[in-house]
Amino acid sequence: MSKLVKSIKEVVELVGLKDGMTVSFHHHLRNGDYVLNMVMAEIAAKGLRDINVNASSLFDTHAPILEHISNGVVTGIAADYIGAGVGRAISEGILEKPVQFYTHGGRASSISLGRTPIDVAFIAAPTSDPMGNCSGKYGKSACGSLGYAFADAMYAKKVVVITDNLVPYPLTDFSISEDYIDYVVEVDAIGNPKGIVSGTTKITRDPVGLVMAAHAAKVIEASGLLKDGFSFQTGAGGASLAAAKFLKDIMVEKQIQGSFGLGGITGYMVDMLKAGCFRTLMDVQCFDLTAVESLRENPNHQEISALQYASPSCKSAVVDSLDVVILGATEIDTDFNVNVHTDSNGYIMGGSGGHSDTAAGAKLSMIIAPMFRARLPIVTESVTCVSTPGQTVDVLVTQGGIAVNPRRKELADNLKSAGLPIIDINELKEKTERITGSPKKLNRGDRVVAEVIGREGNLCDKIYSVSKK
């Protein structure tokens, strides 16, 4: 028996793709990914139309999908995140049907429950053997964890592994096993390693960012959660990473050992593991090469699937055991609803990812954001899009003060007792607008270009069209 197929063109024939079917991709290669574009080019060349693309994320490197939309090859998109390049065209109405935005946990859950069935999953694998045992930890295109591809492999009707590092059978240290895989294709390159690593994994040197980061670490310290067994997730933004560094210093000084660090893992989280701040890292996505190396070499750094990470339909998920998460925002309103899908002009340039999953699960969900960006205030009367509902957000940290959700009165009292600069979110809004002025009301179109699906499968909000400029 052989699962090896000579080319992507040939495998597109073998899997029986037809008009109207759904294909899926994962985003661990991020802006270095070649696989989605290669597969979609062959699908287009075959003359197929009305294809639905379910991708855990789309980046600017996937801009060729816009031509496939224009030509009628692609008529539906589901994703957890869409970068600004592709997002701008979608906001201007290039796609007839609204994009379906999921969370990382919600996407995995929806696939597992059969709500979003996948006909063929294409898995970009940095290393594979001829039977499809595959891993992201090895090879020239190593990306680390393949956490977002597990649900696709487990539940798609057909599964194709595409690799640029074919090794002899059996690959012993595999992530996804051969029993899920139908075909294997070897290509010259599945991605550009320079684009695989996130570009946002450096600690900020901005004085404003450092002030916010210091406040964030002190909020965690004063919350009562920072003790042995503590669990933590942070993003890859500069201020979030700086907060992790300040937190590490506190944990080392007080000899606190946490249980686990979670999420998209960076070298800074690896440093915390090495310093004894955590017993283990639970990794659904590596953000830099230090994290890739750690996952490969350190048995206390473990790969998890998006299902285990955050699916609300699993018997348990790691986010439900999370103490603290630090998150970002493009907007937050006076009811603590957060927008991470659009910019201030209403253009799609992001997505929830694990944002609302972790906010829902964590005991303390914290937003770090400056009071304003480009003279536009971060706090608004009403966000352009509700990505994460306000009832799951506890604290907003800015350089102008720390706003605490009114439902967390005890937390607010603890932070005041610690001498932290607490401010009512309405006062913070007014304080910011005295600097920036009041923003103009956004004139949005009347056409729905995307629907934001909550992690439980509910419709959270709609994103409307933006006129071309």
Secondary structure, DSSP 8 states (H G I E B T S, - for coil): ---EES-HHHHHHHTT--TT-EEEE--TTGGGB-HHHHHHHHHHHTT--SEEEEES-B-GGGTTHHHHHHTTSEEEEEES-B-HHHHHHHHTT--SS-EEE-BHHHHHHHHHTTSS--SEEEEEESEE-TT--EESSSSTT--S--GGGHHHHHH-SEEEEEES-B--S--SS-SB-GGG-SEEEE-S-SB-HHHHS-S--S----HHHHHHHHHHHHHHHHTT--STT-EEEE-SSHHHHHHHHHHHHHHHHHT--EEEEEEEE-HHHHHHHHTTSEEEEEEEEE-SHHHHHHHHH-TTEEE--HHHHH-TTSS--GGGG--EEEE--SEEETT--EE-SB-TTS-B----BTHHHHHHH-SEEEEE--SEETTEESEESS-SS-SB-GGG--EEEETTEEEE-TT-HHHHHHHHHTT--B--HHHHHHHHHHHH---------SSEEEEEE-TTS-EEEEEE-----
